[in-house]
């Protein structure tokens, strides 16, 4: 039963997954470039069945997209910032406006609306401090509704994983 006034996100509703679906998802998270034949062999189903399942998982939005993970350091974007942003006004429209603005920022790789403390936590990936300062001016200082920005810079990344355990 839905709680009165509760926020419901259609994307968040879970779809029942069987063991084959879970195995497909775990293998694709390790290597999205695996061939359908190899994937089918590893999960012990026929290639047409495997392909249908992968397509269904994509159509249902369980698989959002397939990507390549690039090493930031090897392409000149080795400075990672974890940024806390607090807005002056937290009305729904103001939060959405900020989220849309961050969606356009290519150096902002993740944007989370959070509870307790700041309104947002962002992950940013930039080449250097000069690029970070340009981001701050463009995305935060120029925004009328940003009250406070606090950034933590990563000095060492000991773990990074995109896997979701299913």
C-alpha positions in Angstrom: 0.0 0.0 0.0 1.4 3.4 -1.0 1.9 5.8 1.8 0.0 9.1 1.4 2.4 11.7 -0.1 5.1 9.2 -0.7 7.3 9.7 -3.7 7.1 6.9 -6.2 9.6 6.5 -9.0 8.4 4.2 -11.8 12.1 3.3 -12.6 12.6 2.1 -9.0 9.9 -0.6 -9.2 11.6 -3.9 -9.2 11.0 -6.6 -11.8 11.2 -10.2 -10.7 14.5 -11.8 -11.9 15.2 -15.5 -12.1 18.6 -17.1 -11.7 19.4 -16.9 -15.4 18.5 -13.1 -15.5 20.8 -12.6 -12.5 23.6 -14.5 -14.1 23.3 -12.6 -17.3 23.4 -9.3 -15.5 26.4 -10.2 -13.4 28.3 -11.4 -16.5 27.4 -8.3 -18.5 28.5 -6.0 -15.7 32.0 -7.7 -15.9 32.1 -7.5 -19.7 29.4 -5.9 -21.8 31.3 -6.8 -24.9 30.8 -10.5 -24.4 29.2 -12.2 -27.4 25.7 -13.5 -27.2 26.9 -17.0 -27.9 29.5 -16.9 -25.1 27.0 -15.4 -22.7 24.4 -18.0 -23.5 27.0 -20.8 -23.0 28.0 -19.4 -19.6 24.4 -19.1 -18.3 23.4 -22.5 -19.9 20.6 -21.3 -22.3 20.3 -21.2 -26.0 21.6 -18.1 -27.9 18.1 -17.1 -29.0 16.8 -17.4 -25.5 19.7 -15.4 -24.1 19.3 -12.7 -26.7 15.5 -12.4 -25.9 16.3 -12.1 -22.2 19.0 -9.4 -22.7 16.5 -7.5 -24.9 13.8 -7.8 -22.3 16.2 -6.6 -19.6 17.0 -3.6 -21.8 13.3 -2.8 -22.6 12.4 -3.0 -19.0 15.2 -0.5 -18.1 17.0 -3.0 -15.9 20.0 -2.6 -18.2 20.1 1.1 -18.6 23.0 1.3 -21.1 26.2 -0.4 -22.1 29.4 1.6 -21.7 33.1 1.5 -21.8 34.9 2.6 -18.6 37.8 4.9 -19.4 40.8 5.5 -17.0 40.6 9.2 -16.1 44.3 9.4 -15.4 45.2 8.0 -18.8 43.2 10.6 -20.7 44.2 13.6 -18.7 41.2 13.9 -16.3 42.8 12.7 -13.2 41.5 15.1 -10.6 38.4 13.7 -8.9 36.3 16.0 -6.7 33.5 15.0 -4.4 31.4 18.2 -4.1 28.7 19.1 -1.6 26.3 21.8 -2.7 23.7 23.5 -0.6 21.0 25.7 -2.2 19.4 28.7 -0.7 15.9 27.5 -1.8 15.0 23.9 -1.6 11.6 24.0 -3.4 11.0 21.2 -5.9 11.4 23.5 -8.9 14.8 24.9 -7.6 16.1 21.4 -7.0 15.0 20.3 -10.5 16.6 23.4 -12.0 19.9 22.6 -10.4 19.8 19.0 -11.4 19.1 20.0 -15.0 22.1 22.4 -15.0 24.3 19.7 -13.6 23.1 17.3 -16.3 24.6 19.6 -18.9 28.0 19.8 -17.2 30.2 17.2 -18.8 32.7 17.2 -15.9 30.0 16.3 -13.5 29.8 12.5 -13.7 27.3 11.9 -10.9 24.7 14.0 -9.2 22.8 12.9 -6.1 20.1 14.6 -4.2 20.8 13.7 -0.6 19.1 13.9 2.8 20.7 15.4 5.9 23.3 18.0 5.2 23.9 19.4 1.8 21.2 19.2 -0.9 23.4 17.6 -3.5 26.6 15.5 -3.7 28.4 15.6 -7.0 31.2 13.6 -8.4 33.4 15.7 -10.8 36.3 14.6 -13.0 38.5 17.3 -14.3 42.1 17.6 -15.7 43.4 20.0 -13.1 42.6 22.8 -10.6 42.2 25.3 -13.3 39.5 23.3 -14.9 37.9 22.8 -11.4 37.9 26.6 -10.8 36.2 27.1 -14.2 33.6 24.5 -13.3 33.0 26.3 -9.9 32.5 29.6 -11.6 30.3 28.3 -14.4 28.2 25.8 -12.5 28.1 27.2 -8.9 29.1 30.8 -8.6 27.0 31.9 -11.6 24.0 30.2 -10.1 21.8 32.5 -8.1 20.5 29.7 -5.8 23.8 28.1 -4.7 24.6 29.0 -1.0 27.5 26.8 -0.2 30.0 24.5 -2.0 32.4 22.3 -0.3 34.8 20.0 -2.3 36.9 17.1 -1.2 39.6 16.0 -3.7 40.6 12.4 -4.0 44.2 11.7 -3.3 43.9 8.0 -3.9 41.1 5.8 -5.3 41.3 2.4 -3.6 38.0 1.1 -5.0 35.9 1.9 -8.0 33.1 -0.4 -9.2 30.0 0.0 -11.3 28.6 -3.4 -10.4 25.2 -3.7 -8.8 24.8 -7.1 -7.0 21.6 -8.7 -8.3 
